[in-house]
Every structure is written in C-alpha cells, then in structure tokens.
Amino acid sequence: MTTALITHPAALQHVTPPGHPEQVARIAHVLEALDGKDLLRVEAPLAQDADLLRAHPQSHIDHVRSAAPAEGFVSMDADTWMSPGSLEAALRAVGGAIRAVDMVMAGEARNAFVAMRPPGHHAESATTMGFCLFGTVAIAAKHALDHHGLARVAVMDFDVHHGNGTQDLLQDEPRAFFCSSHQSPLWPGTGMAHEVGPHGTILNVPLDPGTAGPAFRQRMENEALPALAAFEPELIFISAGFDAHRDDPLAGLNLGVGDFAWITERLCALAADQCGGRVVSCLEGGYDLAALAESAAAHVDVLIAQGG
C-alpha cells in the first residue's frame, strides 16, 4: 500500500480578498512542496448533500449555497469569505476527505493526505467561522462510522487554534474521540481543559503562548497520545494545521518542522498498533507560506514512510 494525495484544482479557485491570510498561495505552496513525491494522486470528488447532512442541517447547507456569489466576494462573517469558486472548493474538500476514508478502508492506500481548502475545523453545526464553511473532518469521521460501520474513530487536531467546530459536531457522538492541542488564550476562545463533552470523548490540551517543541512533545506524550490509545480507534484522523510553527503570523507557539514530523510519526505508530495504520489527514491552517510548505512536506514524508 501507499499514501494517497487527494486534491483538486478547485482549491485554487477559492479566492479571498487581498491581504487575507487564507489565500490561494497556501495550497499552491503545499502542492509545489509535494511535487515529485511518491504519492497516489487522486482528484477530490464533490460531496453531496447527504454527506453534509451528517453534520449540518439543511438550512446551513442552503445558506452557504445561496450565499455563493456569481462575482466578487461575499462576507459570511468577520473572517470567512466566499468567491465564485468557493462553494465547489468547499464541497471538494469534504468530498476529498470522504474519498480518503473510502480508499483507506478499502486498502487502496494505507493512509491519505487531503490537500484542499478552505479548512473546516471551525465550522459549527449551523455557523461558518474562522475561514471554514463545512466541518470537513467531522463529516468524514461520521462517514467512517456510519458508512463503513466502524465502532470508534479518533481525531487529533494540532492546529494552533482550537477545533471548536469539530468539537461541536462530534461531542454528541460517543463513537468519536476528539483531541485538540492549541494555544490558549487565542481565538476562538474555546478549548478549555474542562470541556470534555457529554460522553467524556473530548480532550483539550491548551498550550501557553510561547510553548516550544519540548513542552509540546511532553504534553502529547503525557496526555494526548495515551488518551487516543485508550479509546482504541479503528481509524485516526488528523486535522493538520501548521500554524503552531514559530514563523506563523497569526499565533504565538514556537514549534518547528521537526515537531510536526514527530507528532505525525507518533500518530502513525499508534495507528499501526491499533488500526492497521489507517490514517486520514486533512490540511487545516498554516499562514506563513514557507513554513507551511516545509511543514506539510515533512508531514507527508512521514505518511509515505509509514504507508510503504
């Protein structure tokens, strides 16, 4: 088996206003960094309403679809924008994550990286926010549970911002474990350690501003990784945000490329022990273009090494 790279040119057509950090150049830099790597390259399909309804009410889907402009930009909230290509990009981001699940479950790939945008981990049930329209990873997790009949899945989100949307969409699902490491205090202001969800399946690991690699690794070893292992997932999802990098302009953690490679290695090792190595990773944040590209490449290099 190998590592699948799931993407689509539509990711380049989701355009944001000039100066917006969630820009087209993000995906261009990631794809350039992955060029030439030994990957099974697959185009992301469009998600259907039936897929989106696993996490969002029809009213939210209709709202996003009706807001899509024929030209120019539409502001969905203070941070989140749509252009004429945004709806297709968002639907293919979700569809790509679902395709990744199907490939990994069918044994077509050992693991997969979904290089799409917009990101998804801030989108709540009926709310767009934080550059996100739909809850990509949460929808894919529910697809794995309901379509493939898995008993347990886990999501590890190491984006610098709390994955409030994924938490909102999964906290009522006892078959899904969600863990988020993130800077705190920082937008969106959620993700406190006491937030465990109604089934005790939420683990938040807030990190002080300035936290660097050694402290991050210690928190992962002592808290996140044991909790993930104890849940005994049959598939592990990664919300791979690289904005905890020391060069990122939107936050204040001090991780380096080696830290992202390390956590990827540890998650892949956990997956190898518990679920046949099945890992689906989806791109979230990361706004310094050079740091994003280098970090994503290191992340995928580990997936390739584990997928061979």
C-alpha positions as CSV (number, residue, x, y, z in Angstrom):
1,M,0.0,0.0,0.0
2,T,0.9,3.6,-0.4
3,T,0.0,7.2,0.6
4,A,-2.8,8.9,-1.3
5,L,-2.7,12.6,-2.1
6,I,-6.2,13.9,-2.6
7,T,-6.6,17.3,-4.1
8,H,-8.3,19.2,-6.9
9,P,-7.7,22.4,-8.9
10,A,-10.9,23.9,-7.4
11,A,-8.8,24.6,-4.2
12,L,-7.1,27.3,-6.2
13,Q,-10.4,28.9,-7.2
14,H,-11.5,29.7,-3.7
15,V,-10.3,33.3,-3.7
16,T,-10.3,35.6,-0.6
17,P,-9.9,39.4,-0.6
18,P,-6.3,40.8,-0.9
19,G,-4.4,40.5,2.3
20,H,-6.5,37.7,3.7
21,P,-4.2,35.1,5.3
22,E,-6.3,32.1,4.0
23,Q,-5.1,32.8,0.4
24,V,-4.8,30.8,-2.8
25,A,-1.0,30.8,-2.4
26,R,-1.3,28.4,0.6
27,I,-2.4,25.4,-1.5
28,A,-0.1,26.4,-4.3
29,H,2.9,26.3,-2.0
30,V,1.8,23.0,-0.4
31,L,1.3,21.3,-3.8
32,E,4.7,22.5,-5.0
33,A,6.3,21.1,-1.9
34,L,4.7,17.7,-2.6
35,D,5.6,17.7,-6.3
36,G,7.7,14.6,-7.2
37,K,6.9,12.6,-4.1
38,D,5.8,9.0,-4.3
39,L,2.1,9.5,-3.9
40,L,-1.1,8.0,-5.3
41,R,-2.7,11.2,-6.7
42,V,-6.4,11.3,-6.7
43,E,-8.9,14.1,-7.6
44,A,-11.3,15.1,-4.8
45,P,-14.9,14.5,-5.8
46,L,-17.8,16.7,-4.9
47,A,-19.5,16.0,-1.6
48,Q,-23.3,15.5,-1.8
49,D,-25.9,17.0,0.5
50,A,-26.4,13.6,2.1
51,D,-22.7,13.8,3.1
52,L,-23.0,17.3,4.6
53,L,-26.2,16.3,6.4
54,R,-24.2,14.0,8.6
55,A,-23.0,17.2,10.4
56,H,-25.1,20.2,9.3
57,P,-28.8,20.9,9.0
58,Q,-30.2,21.5,5.5
59,S,-30.7,25.2,6.4
60,H,-27.0,25.6,6.8
61,I,-26.2,23.9,3.5
62,D,-28.8,26.0,1.8
63,H,-27.4,29.2,3.4
64,V,-23.9,28.5,2.2
65,R,-25.1,27.5,-1.3
66,S,-27.3,30.6,-1.7
67,A,-24.6,32.9,-0.5
68,A,-22.1,31.8,-3.2
69,P,-21.6,34.9,-5.4
70,A,-21.5,34.9,-9.2
71,E,-18.8,37.5,-9.0
72,G,-16.8,39.4,-6.4
73,F,-16.8,38.5,-2.7
74,V,-19.4,37.7,0.0
75,S,-18.6,38.0,3.7
76,M,-20.1,35.1,5.6
77,D,-18.8,36.5,8.9
78,A,-15.9,38.7,10.1
79,D,-13.2,36.3,8.8
80,T,-14.9,34.0,6.3
81,W,-15.4,34.9,2.7
82,M,-16.8,33.3,-0.5
83,S,-15.9,34.0,-4.1
84,P,-17.4,32.3,-7.2
85,G,-15.2,29.3,-6.8
86,S,-15.6,28.8,-3.0
87,L,-18.6,26.5,-2.9
88,E,-17.0,24.0,-5.3
89,A,-13.8,24.1,-3.3
90,A,-15.5,23.5,0.0
91,L,-17.6,20.7,-1.4
92,R,-14.5,19.0,-2.9
93,A,-12.6,19.5,0.4
94,V,-15.4,17.4,2.1
95,G,-15.6,15.0,-0.8
96,G,-11.8,14.6,-0.8
97,A,-11.9,13.7,2.9
98,I,-14.7,11.1,2.3
99,R,-12.8,9.7,-0.7
100,A,-9.7,9.4,1.6
101,V,-11.7,7.4,4.1
102,D,-13.1,5.1,1.4
103,M,-9.6,4.5,-0.1
104,V,-8.0,3.7,3.3
105,M,-10.9,1.4,4.3
106,A,-10.7,-0.4,1.0
107,G,-7.0,-0.9,1.3
108,E,-6.3,1.2,-1.8
109,A,-4.0,3.3,0.4
110,R,-2.6,2.8,3.8
111,N,-3.0,6.5,4.7
112,A,-4.0,9.7,2.9
113,F,-3.4,13.5,2.9
114,V,-6.2,15.7,1.7
115,A,-4.6,19.0,0.4
116,M,-7.7,21.2,-0.1
117,R,-9.0,24.5,1.1
118,P,-11.0,26.1,2.7
119,P,-10.2,24.5,6.0
120,G,-13.1,23.1,8.1
121,H,-12.4,22.7,11.8
122,H,-14.1,25.9,12.9
123,A,-17.4,25.4,11.1
124,E,-20.0,24.6,13.7
125,S,-23.4,22.9,13.1
126,A,-25.1,26.0,11.6
127,T,-22.3,28.5,11.7
128,T,-19.5,29.4,9.3
129,M,-16.5,30.9,11.0
130,G,-12.7,31.1,11.0
131,F,-12.3,30.7,7.2
132,C,-14.4,27.5,7.3
133,L,-17.8,26.7,5.6
134,F,-18.3,23.0,6.4
135,G,-16.9,20.7,9.1
136,T,-14.7,18.6,6.8
137,V,-13.0,16.2,9.2
138,A,-16.1,15.8,11.4
139,I,-18.2,14.8,8.3
140,A,-15.5,12.3,7.2
141,A,-15.4,10.8,10.7
142,K,-19.2,10.4,10.7
143,H,-18.9,8.8,7.2
144,A,-16.4,6.3,8.5
145,L,-18.7,5.4,11.4
146,D,-22.0,5.2,9.6
147,H,-21.0,4.1,6.0
148,H,-18.2,1.8,7.0
149,G,-19.6,0.6,10.3
150,L,-16.6,1.4,12.4
151,A,-17.1,1.3,16.2
152,R,-14.7,4.0,17.1
153,V,-12.7,6.8,15.4
154,A,-10.4,9.4,16.8
155,V,-9.4,12.9,15.6
156,M,-6.2,14.6,16.6
157,D,-6.2,18.3,15.8
158,F,-2.8,20.1,16.2
159,D,-3.7,23.3,14.6
160,V,-2.7,26.3,16.7
161,H,-6.4,27.3,17.0
162,H,-8.9,25.2,18.9
163,G,-11.0,23.0,16.6
164,N,-14.3,24.3,18.0
165,G,-16.3,23.2,15.0
166,T,-15.1,19.6,15.1
167,Q,-15.7,19.5,18.8
168,D,-19.2,20.9,18.3
169,L,-20.0,18.4,15.6
170,L,-18.6,15.3,17.3
171,Q,-19.2,15.8,21.0
172,D,-22.6,14.1,20.9
173,E,-21.2,11.1,19.1
174,P,-19.9,8.6,21.7
175,R,-18.1,6.6,18.9
176,A,-15.8,9.6,18.1
177,F,-12.9,10.9,20.3
178,F,-11.7,14.4,19.6
179,C,-8.4,15.8,20.9
180,S,-7.2,19.3,20.2
181,S,-3.8,20.9,21.2
182,H,-3.9,24.6,20.7
183,Q,-2.6,27.9,22.0
184,S,-4.6,29.4,24.8
185,P,-5.6,32.2,25.2
186,L,-6.2,32.6,21.5
187,W,-9.2,32.9,19.1
188,P,-11.8,31.4,19.2
189,G,-11.5,31.4,22.9
190,T,-12.8,27.8,23.4
191,G,-11.0,24.6,24.1
192,M,-10.5,24.7,27.9
193,A,-9.3,21.6,29.6
194,H,-12.6,21.2,31.5
195,E,-14.5,20.8,28.2
196,V,-14.9,17.0,28.0
197,G,-18.2,16.7,26.3
198,P,-21.3,14.7,27.4
199,H,-19.6,11.3,26.8
200,G,-16.2,12.2,28.0
201,T,-14.8,11.9,24.5
202,I,-13.3,15.4,24.2
203,L,-9.7,16.1,25.3
204,N,-8.4,19.7,25.1
205,V,-4.7,20.3,25.6
206,P,-4.3,24.1,25.9
207,L,-0.8,25.4,25.4
208,D,0.6,28.6,26.8
209,P,1.8,31.3,24.3
210,G,5.4,30.7,23.6
211,T,5.3,26.9,24.1
212,A,8.1,25.3,22.1
213,G,8.8,21.8,20.9
214,P,10.0,20.0,24.1
215,A,7.0,21.1,26.1
216,F,4.6,20.3,23.3
217,R,6.0,16.8,22.9
218,Q,5.8,16.3,26.7
219,R,2.1,17.2,26.7
220,M,1.4,14.9,23.8
221,E,3.2,12.0,25.4
222,N,1.6,12.5,28.8
223,E,-1.9,13.5,27.8
224,A,-3.0,13.3,24.1
225,L,-1.4,10.1,22.9
226,P,-2.3,7.9,25.9
227,A,-5.9,9.1,25.7
228,L,-6.1,8.4,22.0
229,A,-4.6,4.9,22.5
230,A,-7.1,4.2,25.4
231,F,-10.0,4.9,23.0
232,E,-8.8,2.1,20.7
233,P,-9.8,3.8,17.4
234,E,-10.2,1.9,14.2
235,L,-9.3,4.9,12.1
236,I,-7.3,8.0,13.1
237,F,-8.0,11.4,11.5
238,I,-5.5,14.3,11.7
239,S,-6.6,18.0,11.4
240,A,-3.2,19.1,10.2
241,G,-2.8,22.7,10.9
242,F,0.8,24.1,10.7
243,D,0.2,27.5,12.2
244,A,1.8,26.4,15.5
245,H,5.0,27.0,13.6
246,R,7.2,29.7,15.2
247,D,7.1,31.8,12.0
248,D,3.3,31.8,11.7
249,P,1.9,35.4,11.8
250,L,-1.5,34.5,13.4
251,A,-0.3,32.9,16.7
252,G,2.5,32.6,19.2
253,L,3.6,29.0,19.6
254,N,7.2,28.1,18.8
255,L,7.0,24.7,17.1
256,G,9.4,23.7,14.3
257,V,9.1,21.4,11.3
258,G,10.7,18.6,13.3
259,D,7.8,18.8,15.9
260,F,5.2,18.3,13.2
261,A,7.1,15.3,11.8
262,W,7.4,13.9,15.3
263,I,3.7,14.1,16.2
264,T,2.9,12.6,12.8
265,E,5.3,9.7,13.5
266,R,3.7,9.1,16.9
267,L,0.2,9.1,15.5
268,C,1.2,6.8,12.7
269,A,2.8,4.4,15.2
270,L,-0.3,4.5,17.2
271,A,-2.4,3.7,14.1
272,A,0.0,0.9,13.2
273,D,-0.5,-0.7,16.6
274,Q,-4.3,-0.3,16.8
275,C,-5.9,0.1,13.3
276,G,-3.7,-1.3,10.6
277,G,-2.0,2.0,10.1
278,R,-5.2,3.7,8.8
279,V,-4.7,7.5,8.9
280,V,-6.6,10.3,7.1
281,S,-5.0,13.7,7.4
282,C,-6.7,16.9,6.2
283,L,-5.0,20.3,5.8
284,E,-6.2,23.0,8.2
285,G,-4.3,26.2,9.0
286,G,-0.8,27.5,8.4
287,Y,-0.3,31.0,7.1
288,D,3.5,31.6,6.7
289,L,3.9,30.2,3.2
290,A,7.4,28.9,3.6
291,A,6.8,27.3,7.0
292,L,3.5,25.8,5.7
293,A,5.1,24.2,2.7
294,E,8.1,22.8,4.6
295,S,5.9,21.5,7.4
296,A,3.3,19.9,5.1
297,A,6.1,18.2,3.2
298,A,7.6,16.8,6.4
299,H,4.2,15.6,7.5
300,V,3.6,13.8,4.2
301,D,7.1,12.4,4.2
302,V,6.2,10.6,7.4
303,L,2.9,9.3,6.0
304,I,4.8,8.0,2.9
305,A,7.4,6.3,5.1
306,Q,4.6,4.6,7.1
307,G,2.5,3.8,4.1
308,G,5.1,1.8,2.2
